[in-house]
Amino acid sequence: MADFLENTPSDFVKNILPLYQGPFVKIKVKPNDGEYTVSMSLICKESSYFAAMFKGEFTEGQTQTADMKEMSGVVSSQRIASLIQWLYHRRVQFNSTNPGEQLTAAIELARLADMCDMKRLEVDVGKCIRKIVTATPKPNSMSCQDDMNAYWVTEKHIDSAGFLPQGHVVRRTLAAASVEGFFKKKDYKFARMAREHPTFGADLLDQVKLTLFSLKLVRGPNLYATVTDHITGQAVYLNATR
């Protein structure tokens, strides 16, 4: 985040360092009694949700403690821990090294950030998801060569992301990761979801439209077409034998 990472030393000491100091507040996750102590100034700067709690007329403002109930796919001790790590270190990181599990955790964190109105965290989670789908090694088999971006993406990931608002960076990223397979595979693995899911079909259509703006016809021994993959930035051959 620019105002944290690109400040001059004097600006950091004057404007940023006080955010890491007291007063402190507590966040408790029920019913497992996970408890976390964080700087009130820091968390309220990033979240209007927590600012309303701790600086308003609610009970949390008196007790300086927020009780959050576990919510499947959104609120858990692990996701609160990820939120706090980002709050202090501006890093999106998870316990698992499995790419599929990382995607699950990232989408859950995005939903928590959306609930808490933490816009900059949502942007960083979107970047994290893009990194997972582009940088993670995949099995070197012909069966997945035409759907590399969405190799680790599952229907559960798409379904969970569908609870985020329309136009959310995570929804856009998952849809963009699915465009390559949509164009190139007859047995496109998310075909059913594109037809039946209440949000994914529209997200995918938006990304297909953006991709088609990059359509190029290339003349050679045969005429073929390419589009630019908005996940990798590379050309995708639509009808050429390579």
N, C-alpha and C positions, 0 to 999 in steps of 0.2 A: 504494500500500500504506500503510495507516494509520500504522504505526510509523515509516515513513520520511518520509511527506509531511505528517503532522499533529503532529509533535513540536514542542515549544517549542524555541527556540534552545539553551537550556542542556541539555535532554535530548538534542538532536541531537549536540551536541559531546561529551557524556559517553558516550552509548550507541551512536550510529550512526557518527560519524566514525571511530572506531577500526577499524570493519569495512572501511574503504577503504584502510587502511594495511597494511604488511607484517605477517607474511611473505607472499610471493607464491608461486604455483604456476603450472605450465604445462599447457596442454591442447594436444595435438597431434592433428591429423586425418590419418590414414593412408589411402591412400598419397600424397596430394598435398602432404604436409608443411606444411599450414597450422598455424601455431603462435600461441598466445594466452597472454598472461601476465595473471593475475587475482589478486585478493586471496583468500588461502585462507580467512580468516575470513568474508568476504562470501559466497563460493560455498558454503562448508560450512554456513552459517546457513540457506540456502535449499534445500539438497539433501542428503538423507541418503545418496544414492548417492555424491556426491563426498566427503562427510564420512567415509564408510567407507573410501574410497580413501586420502585424504590424512592421516587421523588414526588409521588402523588399522595392522595388522601387514602389510599388503600391500606389494608392491614400490613402488607409487606413494607410500607414506608415507616411504620411504627416499629416493627420487629426486625427490619433489615434482613429478612429471610424470605425466600421464595420457595414454596413447595410446588414441585412439578410432578404430576402423575405420569408413570410410564405409559407410553402410547406406542403400539406396535408400528414399526416403520418410521417413527418420528422421534419420540423421547425415550432415552435410555441413558444409563450411566456412561456407557461408552461414547455415545454421541455428545453428551454434555462435556465429557473430557476432551473430545476432539474440538468442540467449540471453544473451550477455554485455552487449549494449546494454540489455536489460531489467534485468539484474542491477544495472547502475550507474545507469540513468536511469528505470527503471520505465515504459518505453515499448515497445510492440509495433509494430515498423515493418519494412517490407521494401523491397527495391530497386525492385521493379516497381510501376507505377501501374495495371497492368491488373487489374481486379477478380478475374477467374478465376485469374490467376497469384498474386494476393494470397491467395486462398482456399487454393490449393495450398500456398503457403509457410506459412500459418497452421496448417493441419492437420499439416504436417510438424513445425512447432515444437511443436505440442501433443503429438505422439508422442515427440519428443525430451524434452520436459518430463516426460512420463509415465515414460519410461525412467529419467530422472534424479531422479524423485520430487520435482518442484518444483511443489507444489500451487498456490501463489499465481500462478505464471506460467501454469498451465493455466487458471485462472479468468480472467486477463486476456486470454488468447488467445480464450476463449469470447466475451468482450465484443467483441473485435476482429472476430470473424466476424459477430456480430450487427450490428455497425456497417457492415460491408461489404455485407451483404445488404439492409440497410434504407436506407442513405444513398447508395448508388451509383446514378447515373442509368442508366436503361434505355431502349432504343429505344421511342419512342412509337408502338407499333403494336398493333392489336387482338389480334394473335396471342399477345401475352405479357401482356395486361392481367389475365388471371385466374391468373397464376402469377408475380407480380412478385418475391416473396421468394426464389424458387429460380431466378431467371433465370440467374445466373452459376454456380449449382451444377451439377456434372456427376456422372455415374456414377463417374468416377475419384475424385472428392472423397468420395463416400459410401463407396466401397470402401476407400479409405485410412483414413477415420475409423473404419471397422469394426474396425480393429485395436486401438482404444482400449477400455478397460474398459467394461462395461455401466454405464449411468447417467452416463457422462462428459459434461461440459458441452458439448463439441464435438459429440458424437453427438446429444445432445438438441437442440442449436441447429439442426443441419442437418435433423433430422426435423421440428422445428417450422416451419422455413422451407418445408417441402414440404406442409404441411397445406392451405394455401390452394388449391394446384393440385389436390390430392387431392379436395377438396370440389367444386371448380368446373369442372374440365376433364374432358370425356369421354375425351380422349386424354392422360391424365395421364402425364407423361414418365418418371416413375420406377415405373410400374406393374409392369414386369418385375422390377425390383430388389425391390419390395415383396413379390413372390411368391417370388423365388428367392434373394435375398441372405441369408446366415446371420444377420445382425443387424438390417438396416435395417427389415424388416417389423415386428419387435417394437418398435423405437424409434418408428416411425411410429404404430403402434397406441397406444402410451402417450401420444403427443402428441395424437392424435385424441380419445382419452378425456378428456384434460385440457381440450381445446377444447370438447367437447360439454357439459361442466359449465357453460359460459357460454351455452348455447342459450337464445334468447328468441324467443317468438312475438309478432309485431307485427300487430295488426288494423288494417286500413284498408279501402280499396276492395277489396283482396285480402289474404288472409292470407299472410304471409311470415315467414321465420325468419332470425335472425342469430346468429352466434357471434363471440367476440372473438378476433382474431388475436394470439397470444401473442408474436409477433415485433414487430409494430407497435403493438399495443394498440388497433387500430381494429376497427370492426365489419365483418364479412364477410357479405354478403347471399347466402343460399344458394339462394333460389328466387324472387327478385323481379326484375321487369323495371325497370331504372333508366334 
